Amino acid sequence: MRMMRGVCVILILGLVLPIYGEYIPPGPRYNCPKDAIYIYPCVCERGSDKGLYVRCENTNLASLSLAFVNLANEAAPIEELTLYKCDI
């Protein structure tokens, strides 16, 4: 009798608990760098499964070059690059 009760409890828990489970989708494949100082003249707006969304404001070509080298070290592609008021 005790064994039957234990089997019933395990069976009920095995059937009921998965019902309360919920799917949690994974985050984006490419995330923004943790230290924003490495891409300083630019700002990583967000990451996605395709790449990073990067915005650069009021900068020159030399600073952009340094930021892009640091982004290349992260091995994350750039999906969208916005250059605003840059001296190029």
Buried (B, 14 or more C-beta within 10 A) or exposed (E): EEEEEEEEEEEEEEEEEEEEEEEEEEEEEBBBBEEEEBBBBBBBEEBBEEBBBBEBEEBEEEBBEBBBEBBEEBEBEBBEBEBEEBEE
